[in-house]
Amino acid sequence: MGRLIPAYFNWSGGKDSTLALYEVLQNKQFDIRYLLTTFNEEADRISMHGVRSELLLAQAESLGISVKQVQLPASSDMQAYESVMNKAIQELKSEGIQDCIFGDIFLEDLRIYREQKLHEVSISAHFPLWKQDTKELIREFIDLGFKTIVVCVDSSKLDESFAGRVIDHQFLADLPDNVDPCGENGEFHTFVFDGPIFKDPIPFQVGEQVLKTYTAQNQQGETIEYGFWFQDLIPL
């Protein structure tokens, strides 16, 4: 076997990232040097997922992989996001890393965006779960022994009862038909706390559940309101 290719992994702490990392580690093609994660600088939580940074660092320690933290201002726009990300990627490139891995499954526009931006800085992107059936993926995830808890749900797609649930086969049976079983359209996000690639489970207790609402403009220029239920997890 030849030398493993040095790479960084775009890590959210959730199930898709975890299953993609599992696949990569099984295939023994890449040497994962870092888990790259974006944080809300003000809240010190994982972007979108709302999970405390201490829990992600505990994940990384259990996985035995270093974290590359990218701090984003709370009110950052796309230009600011891309500037901060580009700086982090250039630092990784300086260490000889020219490949990265994502857990995306079928969002074509997101993949195109990622590949275009990375092509500009001569980084190759890899998508080990790409175009696989999401029903089969989540069942494989459960059957492998991974354990994950729902930390964020889109309130327009799911009610608050889904936040804080551990994903099992009953959870999948309870999902409405219009919700992807992997939440690939952003319906829900998760935090993985145990499984075959973790040395130890991540200890936490379930905290409070809150609804956060945001406003944005749609393509017609109308102001719309949307909300997310967040389940806080408290490190132990």
N, C-alpha and C positions, 0 to 999 in steps of 0.2 A: 504494500500500500504506500502511495506517495504522501508527501507532506500535506497536512490539512490546511485548507485555505483560511487565513485569518479573516474574521468577520465580526460585525456587531449586530445585535438583535434589537429591533424596535419593539420594546417591551411595555405592555400596558398593565401587566399583573393579572390579566383575565384569561379566560379559558382558551380563546383562539390563539393567543400568544403562546400559552403553555403547550397546547397540542402541537403547534408548529415547531416549537423548540424540541419537544419530544421526538418528532419526526427527524429533525436535523441531527439530534444526538444519536439516533438509531442508525442513520445513514453514514455517519462518520466521514463527511466530506468537508465540513467546516470546523474550525477552531473558534468557538464563540468567546471573544475576548471581553466584550461588554454587553450589558443590557442597557440600552439607551431609552430613557424615560423622561417625558415632559411633565413638569410640575407647575401648578399655580403658585407663583412665588409668594403671594400674599397669604394664601391659606396653607401652604406647605402640604398640598395634597396632589395626587395624580390627576392630570388634566382629564376632564370628562367623567372619570370614574369616581372622583371625590374621596379616594382612599388615602389615609395618612401615610406620609413618607416613611415613617418607622416600619410600617407593615411591608412596604415594598423592599426596604433594606433587609428585613428579616427573610423575605422570599429569596433575595439574592444570596444571602449568607447560606441558606439551606440548599440552594442550587450550586453554590460554589463558583459563582460568576460575579465579577465586579459590576458596579452600576456606574453609568455615565449620566449624571443628572443634568437636565436642561431646564433652567428656571425661566418661566414665562411671566411677564407682568400680567396682572389680573385683567387689564383692559387692552391687551395686545391685539392688533389687527394682523392680517395675513402678511403684510410687509415686515412687521416686527417679528412675527413668528419665523418667517423664512430667514431673516437676518440672524436670529439667535441659533436656529438650527444649523445654518451654514457654518457658523463659527465652531459649533460642536463637532460637525462632520470634518472640518479642516483639521481639528485637533486629533481626531481619530485617524485621518489620512496620514498625519505626521508620524504615526506609529506603524505605518505600513498596511493599514486596513483599507481595502478597496471594494469590499463586498458587504451587503447588509441583507437582512431577512425580515419579512413581514408575515403576520398571521392573517392577512386579508384573504377572503374566500371568493367573492364574486362581484364586487363593486368596480366596474370597468373604469369609470371616470376617476376614482380614487387611485387605482393602479397607474393609469396614464399620468396623472399628476405626479405621483411619487417617482415614476421612472424618468419623466422629463426633468424634474428638479435634480435628481441624482445624476442624470446623464451630464448635466451642466458642470458637475464637480467630479466627473469620472468615477462614479461609484456604481457598481452593478447591483441591482435589486433582485431578490429571489423570493418566491411565494410558494412554499411547499404545500399549502392546502388549496391552491388555486383550482377553482371549478369542481371541487369535490362536493358531493351531496351533503347538505348541512344536517339532514336528519341522521345520516350514517355517521357523520363526524361527531355529533354530540353523543350519540349512543356509544361510539368507540371511546370517547372521552370518559364517560361514566363507567363503562365496563373495564377500562384499564385501571380504575381505582382512583382517578383524580377526584378531588372534592373542591367545589367552588360555590360561593355564596353570591347572590344577586345584590349589588351595591347601588344600582341606579336603574330606574325604569322611566321611560317616556310616558308621561301621564296621559297622553292622547292615545296610547296603544295598550297600556296595561294599568290596572289599578294598584294602589299601594300595597295590597296583600302579597304581590309578587316580590316586592323588595324585602330583603332579609331571608329569602328562602334559599335553601341549599338545592342545587339542581340535581334531580334524580329522575327516574322514569315517570314518576307521578307528576312532577313539575312539567315535563314535556306533554303529558296527557292533558294537563290543565290549561295549556297555552291556547289562546284563540287561534282560529285557522289563519288569520291574516298576519300572524307574528312568526317571523322566521325562527326556527328552533335554536339557532345560534345567535339570534339577535343581530344578524349581519346588517340590517337596515337601521341600527341604532336603537332598537326597541328596548334593550336592556344591556347592562354591563356587569361584569363579575370580578371577584377576587378569588384566586385559587390559593387554597391553604394546605393542601396535602396531595400526594400522588407519587408515582414510581420514580420521578426524577428528583424528588425532594429528600434530603437527608433526614429532616425532621419536619413534622407539621408546624404550621405557623400559629402560635397561640393568640387568641383574641376573645373579646366578649362583644356581644351585640349592644350597640348604644342606641341613641335616639334616631327616629326617622323624621325627615323634614321634606317639605315640598318647596322647591325653589322655582320661581317663575322668571322668565326672561322675555324681552321684546325684540323683534327684528322686523325688517321690511321684506315682503315677498317680491316676486318679479313684477307685480303690478304696482309696486310702490306703496302698498297698504301695510300698515303696522299690525303685526300679529303677535299674540302672546302664546308662549308655550311653556310647559313645565316639566320638571323631573322630580321624582321621588328619590331621595338619597337615604341609604341606610348606613349610618355611621358604624365603624368597627373600631373598637378600642384595644390597642395593644396590651398584652399582659406580660 
